[in-house]
């Protein structure tokens, strides 16, 4: 009997000693709110605009560039999670769309020692006046939309471009101490998209190149080139992945993480069929975009991508599909 009580005591002690992330990992397959995904990966920002802190033993990396209005959240979260900001040595921009690089100028000034890392195409775009002006305008619109002007009055969150310190390409390996980060070129959502695979965590940081989480489904985001988008999904599917980390609506772990890219491939195939059938019937991109947007948003979860953005993405995909049908590339 004594040995049984002793075993029970050890089990109880082990249970109480488990870290928050272990308990969370067991209970949640879909993690949308800030907190630890694993001991090494911390989700930060907001549900709709996520960035991740990857923790090596002594050096950290930020993956994803978020939107400017989450800067006050990030500063608060660094304090709450007792993050030593001096250990953050790299900020990796996974693609150059406005909602994925808004925090970078502020934190580059705050951490001048940190390297800003991106693809060659992203470096080119982030130094282009038209792109810079668009990113600045859209980030300021969202600052006003979320009513955080007062919170950030003392912070300079203007977007004047990003100087990329380190250009990476497919197959490059970066390190955060003992954690390796493999760069994967994944065009299709954008021409500049990269993903990062952390083998030790079996974690894929795919940003929108993996599609946007849509509840327990995936919204196809083949804005730039539908065929390349599917090729990129198939490329990422070859990696053994337990954790899928998106920059909108959080991380997927366990069975959800393992199945995510495969769900995205199925979603892309179904979306392509919907696009082709609609454009064949209407012969009008605008008309098809309107009806497909209504269909996509009808069952969208609360707080999902704004209807205007879904309409824009849908129209971009339709123009690509329509161009292929007419032989225009």
C-alpha positions in Angstrom: 0.0 0.0 0.0 2.8 2.4 0.9 4.5 1.9 -2.5 1.1 2.6 -4.2 0.7 5.9 -2.3 4.3 6.8 -3.2 3.7 6.2 -6.9 0.4 8.3 -6.6 2.4 11.1 -5.0 5.0 11.1 -7.7 2.3 11.2 -10.4 0.5 14.0 -8.6 3.8 15.9 -8.3 4.6 15.4 -12.0 1.2 16.7 -12.9 1.6 19.9 -10.9 5.0 20.4 -12.3 3.9 20.4 -15.9 4.4 23.7 -17.6 1.5 25.8 -18.8 2.4 25.0 -22.5 2.1 21.3 -21.8 -1.3 21.5 -20.3 -2.4 23.9 -23.1 -1.0 21.6 -25.7 -3.0 18.7 -24.4 -6.2 20.7 -24.2 -6.0 22.8 -27.3 -5.3 21.8 -30.9 -6.2 25.3 -32.1 -4.3 28.1 -30.3 -5.5 31.6 -31.3 -4.7 33.6 -28.2 -1.2 34.8 -27.0 0.8 32.3 -25.0 3.2 29.4 -25.3 2.6 26.9 -28.1 5.7 24.9 -27.0 8.5 25.7 -24.6 10.4 27.3 -27.5 7.6 29.0 -29.4 5.6 31.9 -27.9 2.6 33.3 -29.8 2.4 37.1 -29.4 0.2 39.9 -30.8 -3.5 39.5 -31.3 -5.7 36.7 -32.7 -6.0 38.4 -36.1 -2.4 39.5 -36.2 0.1 37.0 -34.8 3.9 37.1 -34.5 6.0 34.4 -32.9 9.0 34.4 -30.6 11.3 31.5 -31.2 13.6 30.9 -28.2 17.0 29.4 -28.5 19.0 28.9 -25.3 20.4 32.4 -25.5 19.3 34.0 -28.7 15.7 34.6 -29.9 14.1 35.3 -33.2 10.8 37.0 -34.1 9.0 35.4 -37.0 6.4 37.5 -38.8 6.0 41.2 -39.0 2.4 41.9 -38.0 0.4 45.1 -38.1 1.6 48.4 -36.5 -1.4 48.6 -34.1 -0.2 45.5 -32.2 3.0 47.2 -31.0 1.6 48.2 -27.6 0.3 44.7 -27.1 3.8 43.3 -27.9 5.5 45.6 -25.5 3.1 44.6 -22.8 3.5 40.9 -23.6 7.3 41.1 -23.5 6.9 42.3 -19.9 4.2 39.7 -19.0 6.3 36.8 -20.3 9.6 38.3 -18.9 11.3 38.3 -22.3 14.8 39.6 -22.3 14.6 41.7 -25.4 18.4 42.0 -25.7 18.3 38.3 -26.8 16.2 39.0 -29.9 18.8 38.9 -32.7 16.6 38.5 -35.8 13.3 39.6 -37.2 12.1 37.4 -40.1 9.6 38.9 -42.6 7.8 36.0 -44.3 6.3 38.2 -46.9 5.9 41.9 -47.6 2.1 42.5 -47.5 1.1 45.4 -45.3 -0.3 43.2 -42.5 3.0 41.2 -42.2 5.7 43.9 -41.8 4.0 46.8 -39.9 5.9 46.3 -36.6 9.3 46.0 -38.1 10.4 49.7 -38.4 9.5 50.3 -34.7 11.3 47.3 -33.3 14.3 47.7 -35.6 14.8 51.1 -33.9 14.2 49.5 -30.5 16.6 46.6 -31.3 19.3 48.1 -33.6 21.4 44.9 -33.2 18.7 42.6 -34.6 19.0 41.6 -38.3 15.9 42.0 -40.5 15.7 39.0 -42.7 13.6 38.5 -45.8 13.6 37.2 -49.4 15.4 39.1 -52.2 12.0 40.0 -53.7 10.7 41.2 -50.3 13.8 43.4 -49.9 13.1 44.9 -53.3 9.4 45.6 -52.6 10.0 47.1 -49.1 12.3 49.7 -50.6 9.7 50.7 -53.3 7.9 54.0 -52.7 4.6 52.8 -54.0 4.7 49.8 -51.7 5.9 51.9 -48.7 3.1 54.4 -49.1 0.5 51.7 -49.4 1.8 49.9 -46.2 1.9 53.2 -44.3 -1.7 54.2 -45.3 -3.2 50.8 -44.5 -1.5 50.5 -41.2 -2.6 54.0 -40.2 -6.2 53.1 -41.2 -6.1 50.1 -38.9 -4.7 52.1 -36.0 -7.7 54.3 -36.3 -10.1 51.4 -36.9 -9.0 49.7 -33.6 -9.2 53.0 -31.7 -5.6 52.8 -30.4 -4.5 56.3 -31.4 -4.1 57.4 -27.8 -2.1 54.3 -26.7 0.4 54.9 -29.5 0.6 58.7 -29.5 4.1 58.6 -28.0 5.2 55.8 -30.3 6.4 56.5 -33.8 4.7 53.8 -35.8 5.0 55.4 -39.2 6.2 53.1 -42.0 9.0 54.6 -44.1 10.3 51.3 -45.5 12.4 48.5 -44.2 16.1 48.0 -44.7 16.5 44.2 -45.1 19.9 43.3 -43.5 19.9 39.7 -44.6 18.6 38.2 -47.8 17.7 34.5 -47.8 16.8 31.9 -50.4 15.4 28.4 -50.6 17.5 25.9 -48.6 19.3 28.4 -46.5 19.7 27.4 -42.8 19.7 30.1 -40.1 20.3 29.4 -36.4 18.9 30.7 -33.1 21.5 28.9 -30.9 20.7 25.2 -31.1 17.5 25.7 -33.2 17.9 25.6 -37.0 15.5 27.4 -39.2 15.3 26.2 -42.8 14.2 28.7 -45.4 11.6 27.5 -47.9 10.6 29.7 -50.9 6.8 29.4 -51.2 5.5 31.9 -53.9 1.9 32.0 -54.9 0.3 34.0 -52.1 2.8 36.6 -53.0 5.9 36.6 -55.2 8.1 37.2 -52.1 6.8 34.6 -49.7 9.0 32.3 -47.6 8.3 29.8 -44.9 10.5 28.8 -42.1 10.7 25.1 -40.9 12.2 24.5 -37.4 13.1 20.8 -37.5 13.6 20.3 -33.7 10.0 21.5 -33.1 8.6 20.0 -36.3 7.1 23.5 -36.7 6.2 25.2 -40.0 5.9 29.0 -40.0 4.1 29.4 -43.2 2.3 32.8 -42.9 -0.4 33.2 -45.6 1.5 30.9 -48.0 -0.2 28.0 -46.2 -3.7 29.5 -46.5 -5.5 31.4 -43.8 -7.1 29.4 -41.0 -10.9 29.6 -41.4 -12.3 28.1 -38.2 -11.4 24.4 -38.6 -11.0 24.9 -42.4 -8.6 26.9 -44.6 -9.2 29.9 -46.8 -7.3 29.7 -50.0 -5.1 32.8 -50.4 -3.6 32.4 -53.9 -3.4 36.1 -54.5 -0.4 36.1 -56.8 -0.3 32.9 -58.8 -2.7 30.0 -58.2 -0.5 27.3 -59.7 2.6 28.4 -57.7 0.5 28.6 -54.6 -0.5 24.9 -55.0 3.1 23.9 -55.8 4.2 25.7 -52.6 1.6 23.8 -50.5 2.8 20.5 -51.9 6.4 21.5 -51.2 5.6 22.3 -47.5 3.6 19.0 -47.3 6.8 17.1 -47.7 8.0 18.3 -44.3 7.2 16.3 -41.2 5.1 18.9 -39.3 3.4 18.7 -36.0 2.8 22.4 -35.5 1.5 24.8 -38.2 1.9 28.5 -37.3 -0.1 31.1 -39.2 0.1 34.9 -38.9 -3.7 35.2 -38.8 -5.7 33.2 -36.2 -2.9 31.4 -34.5 -1.3 28.0 -34.4 -2.5 24.4 -35.0 -1.0 21.6 -33.0 -1.4 17.8 -32.8 -3.7 16.3 -35.4 -4.8 19.8 -36.5 -1.1 20.7 -37.0 -0.3 17.6 -38.9 -3.4 17.8 -41.1 -3.3 21.6 -41.8 -1.4 21.7 -45.1 -3.3 18.7 -46.4 -6.5 20.6 -45.6 -5.1 23.6 -47.4 -4.4 21.5 -50.5 -7.9 20.2 -50.6 -9.3 23.7 -50.0 -7.2 25.0 -52.9 -8.5 22.3 -55.3 -12.2 23.0 -54.3 -11.7 26.8 -54.6 -10.1 26.4 -58.0 -13.2 24.5 -59.1 -15.5 27.1 -57.7 -13.6 29.9 -59.5 -13.5 28.2 -62.8 -17.2 27.2 -62.8 -18.2 30.7 -61.8 -16.1 32.5 -64.4 -17.2 30.1 -67.1 -20.8 30.9 -66.3 -20.7 34.7 -65.8 -17.8 35.6 -68.1 -17.4 38.6 -65.7 -14.7 38.8 -63.0 -16.5 41.4 -60.9 -19.7 39.5 -61.0 -18.0 36.2 -60.0 -16.0 37.9 -57.3 -19.2 39.3 -55.8 -21.1 36.0 -55.7 -18.1 34.0 -54.5 -17.3 36.5 -51.7 -20.9 36.2 -50.5 -20.5 32.4 -50.4 -17.2 32.5 -48.6 -18.4 35.1 -46.0 -21.8 33.5 -45.3 -20.4 30.9 -42.9 -17.2 32.7 -41.8 -16.4 32.7 -38.1 -16.9 35.9 -36.1 -13.9 38.2 -36.5 -12.6 36.6 -39.7 -11.0 38.5 -42.6 -13.0 41.6 -43.5 -15.3 41.1 -46.5 -13.5 43.7 -48.5 -10.2 41.8 -48.2 -11.9 38.5 -49.1 -13.4 40.2 -52.2 -10.0 41.6 -53.2 -8.3 38.2 -52.9 -11.1 36.4 -54.7 -10.9 38.9 -57.6 -7.1 38.4 -57.8 -7.6 34.7 -58.0 -10.3 35.0 -60.6 -8.2 37.2 -62.8 -5.5 34.6 -62.8 -7.9 31.7 -63.6 -9.6 33.8 -66.2 -6.2 34.7 -67.8 -5.3 31.0 -68.0 -8.7 30.2 -69.6 -8.0 32.8 -72.3 -4.4 31.8 -72.7 -3.1 35.0 -71.2 -0.2 34.4 -68.7 
